[in-house]
Amino acid sequence: ARRLAAAQSVFKSHEENLLPTVDSALAKESVKSIKQAFTEARAAIILFKSDASESDKLDAISVVKARGDQEALALLTSVGGDAPPLVAKAATGAISAIQSNLAMWSMVQNAWYGLSLGSVLLLAAIGLAITFGVMGVINMAHGEMVMLGAYTTFVVQEVIRTRYPALFDYSLLIAVPLAFLVAGAIGVLIERSIIRFLYGRPLETLLATWGLSLVLQQAVRTAFGPTNREVGNPSWMSGAFELGQITITYNRLWILCFTLAVFAILLAMLRYTALGLEMRAVTQNRRMAASMGIATSRVDALTFGLGSGIAGIAGVALSQIDNVSPNLGQSYIIDSFMVVVFGGVGNLWGTLVGAFTLGIANKFLEPVAGAVLGKIAILVLIILFIQKRPRGLFALKGRAVEA
C-alpha cells in the first residue's frame, strides 16, 4: 500500500529528480498493479522532462492515455504549448480519447446509481403492489411499515452491541425475519381493526391510513426519540471497490442482490403456494373466488400482512443507506405509489420494470436538471404516460378486470 501510494504521489508531482528512484523501484517491483503504477509515474516524469527525446515523450503519452482517469486527463492538459508539434498533437488526441472514455464511464456510473435507486424503490414498493393490487387499498401507512423494519434493525443491533458483540456481523441476518414478523403482525392487526371496515370506500381508507401513519410516527418518536438512530454496517457491507472508472459500494450491491432475491421468493410464493393461488384468484375476480370457497377476508388479512412484512424487510435494507428516523417512510411512499401505478397495479413484473426504469431515468435527469427538477420531470412524464396507458406498463387482463 505504501509503494502504491508513493507511485501515485510521483505521478501527480512528476518531479524530474525522482526519476532514478522510480527506475530503481520499477526494477525491483514484482507486484503487477504496483509495477504498472510506477510505469505510469515514470511516464509522467518523462512527459515533463526537458531533455527527454520526442519518441520517449510519445511513449509516455501512450502510457498516460492508457490510464484513462481524471488524473491522467489533468496531466495531459497541463502539457505546455511549447512542446514539439508531434507531442502536442498526440497529447490533444489522448485528451479527446480520455474525455470520450470518461463520458462513457460517467453514463455507466449513472446507470449503476439508477439500478441502486431502482432496487430501493422496488423493495419499498413491492409490498405496496401486493396490497394495492389484491385489495385495492391506498395504504398511506405503508411507509411506516418500512420505518418499523428499520427500527427493528436498530433494536437488534443495540441488543447485540450490549450483550453479544461477536454477533454484530450477523445482525442484519437476524433482523430480517424479525422485521418481517413485526411489520407483518402490525399489518394484520391494522387490516383486522381498520381496513376491513372500509373496503370499497377509497377516500375514507386513504384518510384513515394517513391518520394511522401519523399515529405510528408519534409512537416511534415517543419510544425512541425524534433524532436519528445509528444503525451500523456489518463488515461485509462496508467499503467499496472500483470497476473500471466507477466505484461500487458493497452496501448498495448487497441491497440490489437482496432485492432481487426477495422478488424471486415472492414470485415463487405466488406461483407455487396455496396462499399465492388464492391471492391471484382474489386479484382476478373477488366474487368468483368467494363463490369457489376461498375465504376472501382471510386472504385480505394475510395479503396485507405479507405486504407489510416485505415493507419491514425493506426497512432493514434502507437502514444501511438512509437515516433511521420517524420520517424514514415518508421519503419513499410517494415514489412507491408512482412505481406501482407506472408498472401496472397488481403486477409484480411491472413493479420491477417500473422501479428500475424510474430509478435510472431519475439518475440521468439529475445531472442535467438538478434533483428537484428531475423529480418534477419524472412526475410529469408519468402523468402523460398514464393518460395514454391508464393501467400502466403491464396491465392485468381478464373479464373481471376489463369490466
C-alpha positions, 0 to 999 in steps of 0.5 A, spaced: 500 500 500 505 504 501 509 503 494 502 504 491 501 510 494 508 513 493 507 511 485 501 515 485 504 521 489 510 521 483 505 521 478 501 527 480 508 531 482 512 528 476 518 531 479 524 530 474 529 528 480 525 522 482 526 519 476 532 514 478 528 512 484 522 510 480 527 506 475 530 503 481 523 501 484 520 499 477 526 494 477 525 491 483 517 491 483 514 484 482 507 486 484 503 487 477 498 493 479 504 496 483 509 495 477 504 498 472 503 504 477 510 506 477 510 505 469 505 510 469 509 515 474 515 514 470 511 516 464 509 522 467 516 524 469 518 523 462 512 527 459 515 533 463 522 532 462 526 537 458 531 533 455 527 527 454 527 525 446 520 526 442 519 518 441 520 517 449 515 523 450 510 519 445 511 513 449 509 516 455 503 519 452 501 512 450 502 510 457 498 516 460 492 515 455 492 508 457 490 510 464 484 513 462 482 517 469 481 524 471 488 524 473 491 522 467 486 527 463 489 533 468 496 531 466 495 531 459 492 538 459 497 541 463 502 539 457 505 546 455 504 549 448 511 549 447 512 542 446 514 539 439 508 539 434 508 531 434 507 531 442 502 536 442 498 533 437 498 526 440 497 529 447 490 533 444 488 526 441 489 522 448 485 528 451 479 527 446 480 519 447 480 520 455 474 525 455 470 520 450 472 514 455 470 518 461 463 520 458 462 513 457 464 511 464 460 517 467 453 514 463 455 507 466 456 510 473 449 513 472 446 507 470 449 503 476 446 509 481 439 508 477 439 500 478 441 502 486 435 507 486 431 502 482 432 496 487 430 501 493 424 503 490 422 496 488 423 493 495 419 499 498 414 498 493 413 491 492 409 490 498 405 496 496 403 492 489 401 486 493 396 490 497 394 495 492 393 490 487 389 484 491 385 489 495 385 495 492 387 499 498 391 506 498 395 504 504 398 511 506 401 507 512 405 503 508 411 507 509 411 506 516 411 499 515 418 500 512 420 505 518 418 499 523 423 494 519 428 499 520 427 500 527 427 493 528 434 493 525 436 498 530 433 494 536 437 488 534 443 491 533 443 495 540 441 488 543 447 485 540 452 491 541 450 490 549 450 483 550 453 479 544 458 483 540 461 477 536 454 477 533 454 484 530 456 481 523 450 477 523 445 482 525 442 484 519 441 476 518 437 476 524 433 482 523 430 480 517 425 475 519 424 479 525 422 485 521 418 481 517 414 478 523 413 485 526 411 489 520 407 483 518 403 482 525 402 490 525 399 489 518 394 484 520 392 487 526 391 494 522 387 490 516 383 486 522 381 493 526 381 498 520 381 496 513 376 491 513 371 496 515 372 500 509 373 496 503 370 499 497 370 506 500 377 509 497 377 516 500 375 514 507 381 508 507 386 513 504 384 518 510 384 513 515 391 510 513 394 517 513 391 518 520 394 511 522 401 513 519 401 519 523 399 515 529 405 510 528 410 516 527 408 519 534 409 512 537 416 511 534 418 518 536 415 517 543 419 510 544 425 512 541 426 519 540 425 524 534 433 524 532 436 519 528 438 512 530 445 509 528 444 503 525 451 500 523 454 496 517 456 489 518 463 488 515 461 485 509 457 491 507 462 496 508 467 499 503 467 499 496 471 497 490 472 500 483 470 497 476 473 500 471 472 508 472 466 507 477 466 505 484 461 500 487 459 500 494 458 493 497 452 496 501 448 498 495 450 491 491 448 487 497 441 491 497 440 490 489 442 482 490 437 482 496 432 485 492 432 481 487 432 475 491 426 477 495 422 478 488 424 471 486 421 468 493 415 472 492 414 470 485 415 463 487 410 464 493 405 466 488 406 461 483 407 455 487 403 456 494 396 455 496 396 462 499 399 465 492 393 461 488 388 464 492 391 471 492 391 471 484 384 468 484 382 474 489 386 479 484 382 476 478 375 476 480 373 477 488 366 474 487 368 468 483 373 466 488 368 467 494 363 463 490 369 457 489 370 457 497 376 461 498 375 465 504 376 472 501 377 476 508 382 471 510 386 472 504 385 480 505 388 479 512 394 475 510 395 479 503 396 485 507 400 482 512 405 479 507 405 486 504 407 489 510 412 484 512 416 485 505 415 493 507 419 491 514 424 487 510 425 493 506 426 497 512 432 493 514 435 494 507 434 502 507 437 502 514 444 501 511 443 507 506 438 512 509 437 515 516 433 511 521 428 516 523 420 517 524 420 520 517 424 514 514 417 512 510 415 518 508 421 519 503 419 513 499 411 512 499 410 517 494 415 514 489 412 507 491 405 509 489 408 512 482 412 505 481 406 501 482 401 505 478 407 506 472 408 498 472 401 496 472 397 495 479 397 488 481 403 486 477 409 484 480 413 484 473 411 491 472 413 493 479 420 491 477 420 494 470 417 500 473 422 501 479 428 500 475 426 504 469 424 510 474 430 509 478 435 510 472 431 515 468 431 519 475 439 518 475 440 521 468 435 527 469 439 529 475 445 531 472 442 535 467 436 538 471 438 538 478 434 533 483 428 537 484 427 538 477 428 531 475 423 529 480 418 534 477 420 531 470 419 524 472 412 526 475 410 529 469 412 524 464 408 519 468 402 523 468 402 523 460 404 516 460 398 514 464 393 518 460 395 514 454 396 507 458 391 508 464 393 501 467 400 502 466 406 498 463 403 491 464 396 491 465 392 485 468 387 482 463 381 478 464 373 479 464 373 481 471 378 486 470 376 489 463 369 490 466 
